[in-house]
Amino acid sequence: MLVNIHKLSVLFLLAFLIGAKVQAQEWTLKQSLDTALLRNKALKMATNQLAAADLKNQESRSQLLPKILATADYKYFSQLPYQMLPQVAFGGPEGVYRAVQFGVPHTIMGNINLRMPIYDPQVMAGIQISESYQELAEWQRVKTEEQVYLEVSNLYYNAQILKNQVAFFEANQVNGEKLERNVRLLYEQKLASRTDLDKVILQNQHLQSQIIRLRNQYMTVLQQLKLAIGIPLDQEMDVVSEVQMGEEEVPIAGLTSEIRIQELREKVINQELTTIKNSRIPSVNLIANYGMTGFGYSGAPESFLNFYPQSFIGAQISFPIFNGTATTKKIRQKELELENATLQKSLLADQNQVQYQTALRQQATAKNQILTTASQIQLAESIYTKSLLLQQEGLATLTDILLADQSLRTSQQAYLDAMVEYLKATLELKKSSSTLLN
């Protein structure tokens, strides 16, 4: 699509790679994106977060499994505990008690406890919330993937624009050197003033400075592109000169990853609200215990250590009766949070629709501008070439040449600006229609 790119690319590469030991490999946009999706560090972190969310869901489900706890306890009573025994049990008067020490000094206890939820609304709600977080982590990974796609694409397009800008400037430099030779010849023949020659020399020097600046910018963008892709910074690479402008169907505005993430956040808040409300519902747990209790005595007339088993199985019901007004306040907080989440989702949908319509108009305008400026470049090149010929024949002044050169540069810059606007609008259109990764 770029005018004279095929002619200028060879010249650009020869000038740009002077002194390089190895010619840099040209990476296509697809190669850059495919490599970034495999090696980008931010995307790897998002993948790890997805794996952590999966483990969190497994942790929540494990709350339904039985919990088994083993305990052991040993006590030595240097002073045996007292108990108050009623005298009536031994034939004494009623209402009279006597403190009696009984028991053994050594007590050993070992128990295995089992606890398994039969019905626990908190556990079930936790599982649902963890599943939603798992889905949320997946969409956050998709969003990160889209951000990587946008970052790599923007950097790649920026590199392409800079490369073509350098190519334009180097072509202008060739024309400028040719003009300088002509004016110098005229100056030597006393047909041009020293001022005219100095103007051309100054213009060429300024052009050379711009080329150096653009080359430095190009190398900086390439370093940033390598970082976004995830390849070593010392690896040689280059981008393809020709900017592809395929005829693609206009995508339809859809649910973006940001909107889907907000929907899931709203869902999570709603589940958390349900969990708080369900905290008022009783929970039922199966409990069981098996243990051994040992009683030991060391002394006269006989030492002993005897163990006796004990076991039970049953159910335990927990029913919250009153915890102040904490639950009511938590419910109200979640209701307000849910309302804000709903408003945020609606706001994102409206913003996305505006971005889609804006990108659609910008793309159409930029595409038309590209076609117009491409024709203007051809016309400006023709005018510049003819002006040079007329100048050699003495029919055009240096001012005419400089004006033609300025017109050519303006057309070239307008073409590149239109190309930038088109590429930006295309990416924004894909983003707002959720087709970046398609």
C-alpha positions as CSV (number, residue, x, y, z in Angstrom):
1,M,0.0,0.0,0.0
2,L,2.8,2.4,0.7
3,V,4.1,4.3,-2.3
4,N,7.6,3.3,-3.5
5,I,8.1,1.0,-0.5
6,H,9.3,-1.8,-2.6
7,K,11.9,0.5,-4.2
8,L,13.0,2.1,-0.9
9,S,13.1,-1.0,1.4
10,V,16.4,-2.2,-0.1
11,L,18.0,1.2,0.3
12,F,16.7,1.5,3.8
13,L,18.0,-1.9,4.9
14,L,21.5,-1.3,3.3
15,A,21.8,2.0,5.1
16,F,20.3,0.9,8.4
17,L,22.3,-2.3,8.8
18,I,25.8,-1.0,8.0
19,G,28.2,-2.4,10.5
20,A,25.9,-5.2,11.6
21,K,27.4,-8.6,11.7
22,V,24.2,-10.5,11.2
23,Q,21.2,-9.3,9.2
24,A,18.1,-9.0,11.5
25,Q,15.3,-11.4,10.8
26,E,12.0,-9.8,9.7
27,W,9.2,-10.8,12.1
28,T,5.6,-10.6,10.8
29,L,2.9,-9.3,13.1
30,K,1.5,-12.9,13.4
31,Q,4.8,-14.3,14.4
32,S,5.2,-11.5,17.0
33,L,1.7,-12.2,18.4
34,D,2.1,-15.9,18.5
35,T,5.4,-15.7,20.3
36,A,4.0,-13.1,22.8
37,L,1.1,-15.4,23.7
38,L,3.6,-18.1,24.6
39,R,6.4,-16.1,26.3
40,N,4.9,-12.8,27.6
41,K,5.5,-12.7,31.4
42,A,2.2,-10.9,32.3
43,L,0.3,-13.6,30.5
44,K,2.2,-16.3,32.3
45,M,1.3,-14.6,35.6
46,A,-2.4,-14.6,34.6
47,T,-2.2,-18.3,33.8
48,N,-0.7,-18.9,37.2
49,Q,-3.6,-17.0,38.8
50,L,-6.1,-19.2,36.9
51,A,-4.3,-22.3,38.2
52,A,-4.5,-20.8,41.8
53,A,-8.3,-20.2,41.3
54,D,-8.7,-23.8,40.3
55,L,-6.9,-25.0,43.4
56,K,-9.1,-22.6,45.5
57,N,-12.2,-24.3,44.1
58,Q,-10.8,-27.7,45.0
59,E,-10.1,-26.4,48.5
60,S,-13.7,-25.3,48.8
61,R,-15.0,-28.6,47.7
62,S,-12.8,-30.4,50.2
63,Q,-14.9,-28.8,53.0
64,L,-17.5,-31.5,52.2
65,L,-15.1,-34.3,53.0
66,P,-14.9,-35.8,56.5
67,K,-12.4,-34.2,58.9
68,I,-10.5,-36.6,61.1
69,L,-8.5,-35.4,64.1
70,A,-6.4,-37.4,66.4
71,T,-5.7,-36.1,69.9
72,A,-3.6,-37.4,72.9
73,D,-3.5,-36.1,76.4
74,Y,-1.6,-37.0,79.5
75,K,-2.2,-35.5,83.0
76,Y,-0.4,-36.1,86.3
77,F,-2.3,-34.9,89.3
78,S,0.0,-33.9,92.1
79,Q,-3.2,-33.0,94.0
80,L,-6.2,-35.2,93.2
81,P,-9.4,-33.2,92.5
82,Y,-12.2,-33.0,95.1
83,Q,-15.8,-33.9,94.6
84,M,-18.7,-33.1,96.9
85,L,-20.6,-36.3,97.8
86,P,-24.1,-36.2,99.5
87,Q,-24.1,-38.1,102.8
88,V,-27.6,-39.4,102.1
89,A,-26.1,-41.8,99.6
90,F,-24.3,-43.5,102.4
91,G,-27.1,-43.4,104.9
92,G,-26.3,-40.0,106.3
93,P,-28.6,-37.0,106.8
94,E,-30.1,-35.3,103.7
95,G,-28.6,-32.0,102.7
96,V,-25.2,-32.8,104.1
97,Y,-22.2,-33.0,101.8
98,R,-18.6,-34.1,102.3
99,A,-15.6,-33.3,100.2
100,V,-13.8,-36.4,99.0
101,Q,-10.7,-36.8,96.9
102,F,-10.8,-39.7,94.5
103,G,-9.2,-40.7,91.2
104,V,-5.7,-41.7,90.2
105,P,-2.6,-39.6,89.7
106,H,-2.0,-40.6,86.1
107,T,-4.5,-40.1,83.3
108,I,-3.8,-40.8,79.7
109,M,-6.4,-40.1,76.9
110,G,-6.3,-40.8,73.2
111,N,-9.2,-40.0,70.8
112,I,-10.0,-40.0,67.1
113,N,-12.7,-37.5,66.2
114,L,-14.6,-37.4,63.0
115,R,-16.7,-34.5,61.8
116,M,-18.5,-34.3,58.4
117,P,-21.0,-31.7,57.2
118,I,-24.4,-33.1,56.4
119,Y,-26.0,-29.7,55.6
120,D,-24.0,-26.5,55.8
121,P,-25.2,-23.5,53.7
122,Q,-21.9,-21.7,54.2
123,V,-19.9,-24.5,52.7
124,M,-22.2,-24.8,49.7
125,A,-22.1,-21.0,49.1
126,G,-18.3,-21.1,49.4
127,I,-18.1,-23.7,46.6
128,Q,-20.4,-21.6,44.3
129,I,-18.3,-18.4,45.0
130,S,-15.0,-20.3,44.3
131,E,-16.5,-21.5,41.0
132,S,-17.4,-17.9,40.0
133,Y,-13.9,-16.8,41.0
134,Q,-12.5,-19.6,38.8
135,E,-14.5,-18.3,35.8
136,L,-13.5,-14.7,36.7
137,A,-9.8,-15.7,36.7
138,E,-10.3,-17.3,33.2
139,W,-11.8,-14.0,31.8
140,Q,-9.0,-12.0,33.5
141,R,-6.5,-14.2,31.7
142,V,-8.4,-13.5,28.4
143,K,-8.3,-9.8,29.2
144,T,-4.5,-10.0,29.8
145,E,-4.2,-11.8,26.5
146,E,-6.1,-9.0,24.8
147,Q,-3.9,-6.4,26.5
148,V,-0.8,-8.3,25.3
149,Y,-2.3,-8.4,21.8
150,L,-2.9,-4.7,21.8
151,E,0.5,-3.8,23.2
152,V,2.4,-6.0,20.7
153,S,0.2,-4.7,17.8
154,N,0.7,-1.1,18.7
155,L,4.4,-1.4,19.1
156,Y,4.7,-3.4,15.9
157,Y,2.6,-0.8,13.9
158,N,4.7,2.0,15.5
159,A,7.9,0.3,14.3
160,Q,6.4,-0.1,10.8
161,I,5.4,3.5,10.6
162,L,8.9,4.6,11.8
163,K,10.6,2.3,9.3
164,N,8.5,3.7,6.5
165,Q,9.1,7.2,7.7
166,V,12.8,6.6,7.5
167,A,12.4,5.2,4.0
168,F,10.6,8.3,2.9
169,F,13.2,10.5,4.5
170,E,16.1,8.6,2.9
171,A,14.3,8.9,-0.5
172,N,14.0,12.6,0.1
173,Q,17.7,12.6,1.1
174,V,18.6,11.1,-2.3
175,N,16.6,13.9,-4.0
176,G,18.2,16.5,-1.8
177,E,21.7,15.3,-2.6
178,K,20.8,15.4,-6.3
179,L,19.5,19.0,-5.9
180,E,22.6,20.0,-3.9
181,R,24.8,18.7,-6.8
182,N,22.7,20.7,-9.3
183,V,22.8,23.9,-7.3
184,R,26.5,23.5,-6.6
185,L,27.1,23.2,-10.3
186,L,25.0,26.3,-11.0
187,Y,26.9,28.1,-8.2
188,E,30.2,27.2,-9.8
189,Q,28.9,28.5,-13.1
190,K,27.8,31.8,-11.4
191,L,24.2,31.0,-12.1
192,A,23.1,30.5,-8.5
193,S,24.0,32.4,-5.3
194,R,25.8,31.1,-2.3
195,T,22.7,31.6,-0.3
196,D,20.8,29.2,-2.5
197,L,23.4,26.6,-2.0
198,D,23.5,27.1,1.7
199,K,19.7,26.7,1.9
200,V,20.0,23.3,0.1
201,I,22.9,22.2,2.3
202,L,21.1,23.2,5.5
203,Q,17.9,21.4,4.4
204,N,19.9,18.2,3.7
205,Q,21.7,18.4,7.1
206,H,18.3,18.8,8.8
207,L,17.0,15.8,6.9
208,Q,20.1,13.8,8.0
209,S,19.4,14.7,11.6
210,Q,15.8,13.6,11.3
211,I,16.9,10.3,9.9
212,I,19.3,9.7,12.8
213,R,16.5,10.6,15.3
214,L,14.0,8.3,13.6
215,R,16.5,5.4,13.5
216,N,17.0,5.8,17.3
217,Q,13.3,5.9,17.9
218,Y,13.0,2.8,15.7
219,M,15.6,0.9,17.8
220,T,13.8,2.0,21.0
221,V,10.5,0.7,19.8
222,L,12.1,-2.6,18.7
223,Q,13.5,-3.0,22.3
224,Q,10.0,-2.4,23.7
225,L,8.6,-4.8,21.2
226,K,11.1,-7.5,22.3
227,L,10.1,-6.9,25.9
228,A,6.4,-7.3,25.1
229,I,7.0,-10.4,23.0
230,G,9.2,-12.0,25.7
231,I,12.4,-12.6,23.6
232,P,15.9,-11.6,24.7
233,L,16.7,-8.0,24.2
234,D,20.0,-8.8,22.4
235,Q,18.2,-10.9,19.8
236,E,18.2,-9.4,16.3
237,M,14.9,-8.6,14.8
238,D,13.2,-6.3,12.3
239,V,9.6,-5.7,11.2
240,V,8.0,-6.0,7.8
241,S,7.9,-2.7,5.9
242,E,4.6,-3.1,4.2
243,V,1.6,-2.4,6.3
244,Q,-1.2,-4.8,5.6
245,M,-4.7,-3.4,5.2
246,G,-6.9,-6.4,4.5
247,E,-10.5,-6.0,3.6
248,E,-12.2,-7.3,6.7
249,E,-15.8,-7.5,7.6
250,V,-16.9,-4.8,10.1
251,P,-17.3,-6.6,13.4
252,I,-20.5,-6.3,15.4
253,A,-20.2,-4.7,18.9
254,G,-20.3,-7.5,21.5
255,L,-19.6,-8.3,25.1
256,T,-16.0,-7.4,25.8
257,S,-13.9,-9.1,28.4
258,E,-14.2,-6.1,30.7
259,I,-18.0,-6.4,30.6
260,R,-17.9,-10.1,31.2
261,I,-15.6,-9.6,34.1
262,Q,-17.9,-7.0,35.6
263,E,-20.8,-9.4,35.1
264,L,-18.9,-12.1,37.1
265,R,-18.1,-9.6,39.8
266,E,-21.7,-8.8,40.1
267,K,-22.5,-12.5,40.3
268,V,-19.9,-13.0,43.0
269,I,-21.3,-10.1,45.1
270,N,-24.8,-11.5,44.7
271,Q,-23.5,-14.9,45.9
272,E,-21.8,-13.3,48.9
273,L,-25.0,-11.6,49.7
274,T,-26.8,-14.9,49.6
275,T,-24.1,-16.4,51.8
276,I,-24.6,-13.7,54.5
277,K,-28.4,-14.3,54.5
278,N,-27.9,-18.1,54.7
279,S,-25.7,-17.6,57.8
280,R,-29.0,-17.5,59.7
281,I,-29.8,-21.1,58.6
282,P,-28.8,-23.9,61.0
283,S,-26.0,-26.3,59.9
284,V,-26.0,-30.0,60.7
285,N,-22.8,-32.0,61.1
286,L,-22.2,-35.7,61.7
287,I,-19.8,-36.3,64.6
288,A,-18.1,-39.5,65.9
289,N,-15.4,-40.3,68.4
290,Y,-13.4,-43.3,69.4
291,G,-10.9,-43.2,72.2
292,M,-9.1,-44.9,75.0
293,T,-8.7,-43.6,78.6
294,G,-5.9,-44.9,80.8
295,F,-5.8,-44.7,84.6
296,G,-2.6,-45.3,86.3
297,Y,-1.4,-45.6,89.9
298,S,2.2,-46.1,91.2
299,G,2.5,-47.0,94.8
300,A,1.5,-49.6,97.5
301,P,0.1,-52.0,97.7
302,E,-0.3,-52.4,93.9
303,S,0.7,-50.3,90.9
304,F,-1.4,-50.4,87.7
305,L,-2.2,-48.8,84.4
306,N,-5.5,-49.8,82.9
307,F,-7.1,-48.6,79.6
308,Y,-10.9,-48.4,79.0
309,P,-12.5,-47.6,75.6
310,Q,-15.1,-45.0,74.8
311,S,-16.9,-44.2,71.6
312,F,-19.9,-42.4,70.3
313,I,-21.6,-41.2,67.1
314,G,-24.2,-38.5,66.7
315,A,-25.3,-35.3,65.0
316,Q,-24.6,-31.7,65.9
317,I,-26.9,-28.8,65.0
318,S,-25.6,-25.2,65.1
319,F,-28.3,-22.5,65.1
320,P,-27.4,-18.8,65.3
321,I,-29.9,-17.0,67.5
322,F,-28.6,-13.5,67.9
323,N,-25.3,-11.8,67.0
324,G,-26.3,-8.2,67.5
325,T,-27.1,-6.4,64.3
326,A,-23.9,-7.4,62.5
327,T,-25.6,-9.6,59.9
328,T,-28.2,-7.0,59.0
329,K,-25.5,-4.4,58.5
330,K,-23.4,-6.8,56.3
331,I,-26.5,-7.5,54.2
332,R,-27.1,-3.8,53.6
333,Q,-23.4,-3.2,52.7
334,K,-23.5,-6.0,50.1
335,E,-26.8,-4.7,48.7
336,L,-25.2,-1.3,48.1
337,E,-22.1,-3.0,46.6
338,L,-24.3,-5.1,44.3
339,E,-26.2,-1.9,43.2
340,N,-22.8,-0.2,42.3
341,A,-21.7,-3.3,40.4
342,T,-24.9,-3.3,38.3
343,L,-24.4,0.4,37.6
344,Q,-20.7,-0.2,36.7
345,K,-21.7,-2.9,34.2
346,S,-24.3,-0.6,32.6
347,L,-21.7,2.2,32.3
348,L,-19.1,-0.1,30.7
349,A,-21.7,-1.3,28.2
350,D,-22.5,2.3,27.2
351,Q,-18.8,3.3,27.0
352,N,-18.1,0.3,24.8
353,Q,-20.9,1.3,22.5
354,V,-19.5,4.8,22.2
355,Q,-16.0,3.5,21.6
356,Y,-17.3,1.1,18.9
357,Q,-19.1,3.8,17.0
358,T,-16.2,6.3,17.3
359,A,-13.7,3.6,16.1
360,L,-16.0,2.8,13.1
361,R,-16.1,6.4,12.0
362,Q,-12.4,6.9,12.5
363,Q,-11.5,3.8,10.5
364,A,-13.7,4.9,7.6
365,T,-12.3,8.4,7.7
366,A,-8.7,7.2,7.9
367,K,-9.1,4.7,5.1
368,N,-10.4,7.4,2.8
369,Q,-7.6,9.7,3.9
370,I,-5.0,7.0,3.1
371,L,-6.3,6.7,-0.5
372,T,-6.3,10.5,-0.9
373,T,-2.8,11.1,0.5
374,A,-1.4,8.2,-1.5
375,S,-2.6,10.0,-4.7
376,Q,-1.2,13.2,-3.3
377,I,2.2,11.6,-2.8
378,Q,2.3,10.5,-6.4
379,L,1.3,13.9,-7.6
380,A,3.9,15.6,-5.3
381,E,6.6,13.3,-6.6
382,S,5.7,14.1,-10.1
383,I,5.7,17.9,-9.4
384,Y,9.1,17.6,-7.7
385,T,10.6,15.6,-10.5
386,K,9.4,18.0,-13.1
387,S,10.6,21.0,-11.0
388,L,14.0,19.5,-11.0
389,L,14.1,19.2,-14.7
390,L,12.8,22.8,-15.2
391,Q,15.4,24.0,-12.7
392,Q,18.1,22.4,-14.7
393,E,16.8,24.2,-17.8
394,G,16.6,27.4,-15.9
395,L,12.8,27.6,-16.0
396,A,12.3,27.0,-12.2
397,T,13.8,28.7,-9.2
398,L,15.2,27.1,-6.1
399,T,12.2,28.4,-4.2
400,D,10.0,26.3,-6.6
401,I,12.1,23.2,-5.8
402,L,11.9,23.8,-2.1
403,L,8.2,24.3,-2.2
404,A,7.7,21.1,-4.2
405,D,10.0,19.2,-1.7
406,Q,8.0,20.6,1.2
407,S,4.7,19.6,-0.5
408,L,6.1,16.1,-1.0
409,R,7.1,15.8,2.7
410,T,3.7,17.1,3.9
411,S,1.9,14.5,1.7
412,Q,4.2,11.7,3.1
413,Q,3.6,12.8,6.7
414,A,-0.2,13.0,6.1
415,Y,-0.1,9.5,4.6
416,L,1.7,8.1,7.7
417,D,-0.6,10.0,10.0
418,A,-3.7,8.6,8.3
419,M,-2.1,5.1,8.5
420,V,-1.6,5.5,12.2
421,E,-5.2,6.6,12.7
422,Y,-6.4,3.6,10.6
423,L,-4.4,1.1,12.6
424,K,-5.5,2.6,15.9
425,A,-9.1,2.6,14.9
426,T,-8.9,-1.0,13.6
427,L,-7.5,-2.2,17.0
428,E,-10.1,-0.2,18.9
429,L,-12.9,-1.6,16.7
430,K,-11.7,-5.2,17.4
431,K,-11.4,-4.5,21.1
432,S,-14.9,-3.0,21.4
433,S,-16.4,-5.9,19.4
434,S,-14.4,-8.6,21.4
435,T,-12.8,-9.9,18.2
436,L,-9.1,-9.2,19.0
437,L,-8.2,-12.9,19.5
438,N,-10.3,-14.3,16.7
